[in-house]
């Protein structure tokens, strides 16, 4: 049964045929591209970190036990922090993207982009999205670790590979020069003895291949871990957007409610008030005790009740009596307004009333 081929350098390192596979060459290409990539994204970050570098140099040059003057020190710290915190994440975006691209040398697994799309078009929305997401800051941390940790490790591995290649090439050097070859503490004067450093060079190259693979795999896994798409961050961003959308909906609802209230105040409410006044004036023209006068009085009261209900409808979805007197006081009033005969049987349960009022209070404040 054939084994599944490895899809990453880290998995290939655990295979016994690692040295016979293409993975050492891929690791070498990745390691060789590390200083080249650092030359591309390093200078902008070095310029931003220049105040801190000047401060470190001043501390190193100061006499032992003394510190630089506090004024320049505070200024350098403030300027350096402002530059790195304000511009550093954006200056690191191209470098982080380049590091994700380089991972393809040693990893065949897909690596989706960690950055989320801005919620609104425009440069300001893009800057806010990049500055507030964790992927931007993690990309900056990846570049800092690459410069401080993996560049020295890559240089050490490179020296080891150069030494191994020089040892392996000892027979060629002896054959070309035809004289004595001095390799540090070793000295060879013929092809008969040149195979000893050549065999040692093979062992050094094998160790260097594993060291190069381990260094490249560690750097690649770091980039994958720091720059992968994180569902929890996406969910958090979506929840934040839902909360903001809810707040916008509440504001829009409140603005619409005020508009309706204003329109009703200027339109239907004024007509109801005028109707109530005309009904009252018409009552004055009728004799006391007449049926028409009683009908006009009832119509005037209904107009007033309609005006009150209209105001309550605009202010909220629940009547004011529900807030003032609770459920036991609101239900009898609702039953009295019912067009058909209704009988209300409400058991005295203060606990239920308190729970209902708590829910209504939560809905009112939400």
MARDRENTI-80060 format. One record per residue (C-alpha): z, x, y. Coordinates in steps of 0.1 Angstrom, whole numbers, plus 5000, padded with zeros to 4 digits. Example, Ala and Ser with C-alpha at 12.3 -4.5 7.8 and 13.67 -1.06 7.14 Angstrom:
BEGIN
507851234955;507151374989;
# end
This chain:
BEGIN
500050005000;498950155033;501450195060;500850045094;499750315118;502150395146;501450235180;503650465200;504550835201;508150755194;507250595161;504750865153;507451135156;509250985126;506251015104;505951325082;502251375090;502951395128;501451745132;498251635114;497751325135;496151295170;499651225185;500551585194;497351615214;498051285231;501551405239;500151725253;497751535275;500651315288;502751625294;499951805312;499351495334;503051495345;502851765371;499451635383;500951285388;503951445406;501651615430;500251265439;503451065444;505851355451;504851445487;505451105503;508951075487;509751435497;508851355533;511251055532;513951265516;513451545542;516651465561;518751485529;516951815520;517851955554;521451845550;521652015516;520152335530;522552325559;525552285535;524152575514;523752805543;527052735559;529952975553;532152905523;534752645531;533052515563;530952215569;528052155593;528851985626;529651615621;527151495647;523951625630;525451555596;525951185603;522551165619;520751325589;522651095565;521850785586;518150875590;517750985554;519350665540;517350445563;514050615553;514750605516;516150255516;513550105539;510350285531;511150455498;510550155475;507150085490;506150455489;507150455453;504950165443;501750365437;503650635418;505350375396;501950215389;500550555380;503450615356;502750285339;499050385336;499950725321;502050565294;498750455277;498350815266;501250785242;501750415237;499150155225;501549865231;500649645261;502849695292;502449395316;503049455352;506749395362;505949265397;505948895404;503448725427;504648625462;505448265466;503448245498;500348425511;500648685537;501949035542;505448925551;505848735518;504549025498;506949275515;509849035509;508948985472;508549365466;511749455484;513949185467;512849235431;514449485408;511149625395;510449795428;513749985428;513550065391;510050215398;511650435425;514350535400;511750635374;510050865399;513351025408;514251085371;510751225364;511151475392;514751575385;514751565347;511351545331;509451795353;511852075343;511751975307;507951965307;507852305323;510152445295;508052285268;504952435284;506452785283;507352735247;503752635238;502352935258;504653175239;503553015206;499853045215;500353405225;501953485192;499253315172;496653505192;498153845183;495553935156;492753855181;494354065208;494854355184;491254325172;489854325208;492054595222;492154805191;495454965203;499154885204;500254535214;503654505229;505354165226;508754215241;510854375215;507954375190;505254635191;502154625168;499554885164;497254735138;495954425121;498054485091;501154395110;499654135134;500053855109;503853855114;503853735150;500953505141;503053325115;506053315139;503653165166;502652895142;506352805138;506852815175;503752595181;505052345156;508452335172;506752305206;504652015194;507751825184;509551925216;506551815236;506351485217;510051415221;509951485258;506851275264;508250995242;511550995261;509750975294;507350705282;510150495267;512050525300;509050405319;508650115295;512250025297;512450045335;509049895342;508649615316;508449255325;512049105324;512148735316;515648695331;514448825364;511548585363;513848295354;516248395382;513348405407;512248065395;515747925398;515948065433;512647905442;513747575427;516847585448;514847655479;512347385470;515247145465;516647235499;513247185515;512946845498;516346745511;515346855546;512046665543;513846355530;516346375559;513546415584;511646125569;514845915568;515345975605;511745895612;512145565593;515345485611;513745565645;510745345636;513045065624;515245095655;512145065678;510444805657;511944575630;515544625642;514644515678;512744215664;515744115644;518044155674;515543945695;515443685667;519243665666;519343625704;516743355703;518543175675;521743185696;520043045726;518442775706;521942675693;523042625729;520342355734;521542155704;524541915704;527742015687;528041915651;524441845645;522741965613;520042165632;522742355651;524442445618;521142555603;520442775633;523942925631;523343005594;519943155602;521543365630;524143505606;521543585580;519543775607;522643975616;523344045578;519644155574;520144385604;523244545589;521644585554;518644735570;520744995587;522645075555;519345105536;518145365560;521445565560;521645605522;520945455488;524445325484;526145065507;528945185531;531444965513;531045175482;532245475501;534945295520;536545065493;535145205461;533545035431;536044745428;535344645464;531644695463;530844495432;532444165444;530444195476;527244255456;528043945435;528543735466;525143825478;523443735445;520943455448;522143295416;525643205405;527343525392;530743585378;532343925380;534844045355;536044385366;539044525346;541544725367;540845075356;541645335383;540445615362;536945475359;536945405396;537945765404;535245905381;532545685396;533745785431;533646155422;530046115409;529045925441;530646185462;528846465444;525546275448;526246225484;527046585491;524246735469;
# end
